[in-house]
């Protein structure tokens, strides 16, 4: 019965999960090499009146196939959303730019006005950015609200091309009295480094409309961080700022603290694994204390922060009524410091807001060494960047030959960071949490809250891979740990969990206007697993069945 319910759910998602005006081939794993292989898709596009969105994620599209699809899009003037992440798996880099050019030309010919362009996880490098450069400069992108280019291997060169295209788009659209108002920008794992980040910062400052910026794992040091900080000051509507796993040091952290003074709408700050150090943390704490009235999450994990600075941060969140999570894991607190921090949070009735401290690094050996290391690090920044660029060019040449995806260069092993995984899930991050990942995740998730539990379930299951046994088992073990803890808790409301899950999947509407997630196969495969487990109440299975039978 459980499998039947999930099959019904999949069918419902295929219908209800596809929004009005949307045609979806998401996650079907099709190998689309030529015009013949896309005949069915082309016909469906041609026959779809009022087409607004096309989902091609999780397929692999060749040049000829892209050209055929493009031809069908040339008449779709109402088109708005390109969900084209992960659609060039196994393709040569040389195939991607002409494929993107064809699709872009078609949208311009159609007179489309895009709101979403998602090309994440395509590993196309700087040449791929050139493939969308003309589209980004055109009137088709004057209305763009979301640009998602996560894990594309753009590099410094690609970052500069992108920044130039966005700048030109803004200037042209402004001349027509409809200035580009980009709201969401995602470009994690792209090796942008200082120069790429600085170029983009100039475009961000010009637009001034950003609400979410996600740029984790880009090898950005304090010069690039400072440039981004300056740009963020000119985006007063910013709600989410995720720069996880870049290198701020004290200079970058202080510059970012100055920027935060101008961001009263900020809700999520993720500076985890950014080496903000104690002085940077104190500077950020002062801003948090004096302002940021609707702050919900603050992540300063793995930043070489000492006990005194951590306590300053803790006291800074006092009175923040919307505060949901403070992450200070992986710092230099020591056992006594961890206990003092817990007591401080408990004394403010905010003990549940503090995340796990299980990966604390212990007390620092010598604070003077810390300052000397920072000075030395800043002196060699330029030399390191040059060396890294040479190494990366060699790596990219090898990857182009082997067909491997571009990824961030390996760095020194870091302690596991559950919050980083839950904020920006990936199979690699999950595996790096180690053998205790299920326990670590279970401790991090607030299972007293049905919605947060449902969100965690979907985030964990989103990285499920049927073909990768290690990832598959890691996902299922982690989900089992979280949900078993939830359903065995006397206060947990199972019906609320199921309801929240259906809302997040887009199957029922919420009065709170909760935005549905993008459904991926892992969500359904994980759900098929959990409804067969002993901890999952049969009455909740019945609720799913009743919902599906309507």
Secondary structure, 3 states (H helix, E strand, C coil): CHHHHHHHHHHHHHHHCCCCCEEECCCCCCEECCCHHHHHHHHHHHHCCCCCEEECCCCEECHHHHHHHHHHHCCCCCCCEEECCCCECCCCHHHHHHHHHHHHHHHHHHCCCCCEEECCCCCCHHHHHHHHHHHHHCHHHCCCCEEECCCCCCHHHHHHHHHHHHHHHHHHHHHCCCCCCCCEEECCCCCCHHHHHHHHHHHHHHHCCCCEEECCCCCCCHHHHHHHHHHHCCCCCCCEEECCCCCCHHHHHHHHHHHHCCCCCCCEEECCCCCCHHHHHHHHHHHHHHCCCCCCEEECCCCCCEHHHHHHHHHHCCCCCCCCEEECCCCECHHHHHHHHHHHHHHCCCCCCECCCCCCCCCCCCHHHHHHHHHHHHHCHHHHHHHHHHHHHHHHHHHHHHCCCCCCCCCCCCCCCHHHHHHCCCHHHHHHCCCCHHHHHHHHCCCCCHHHHHHHHHHHHCCCCCCCHHHHHHHHHHHHHHHHHHHCCCCCCHHHHHHHHHHHCCCCCCCCCCCCCCCCHHHHHHHHHHCCCCCCCHHHHHHHHHHHCC
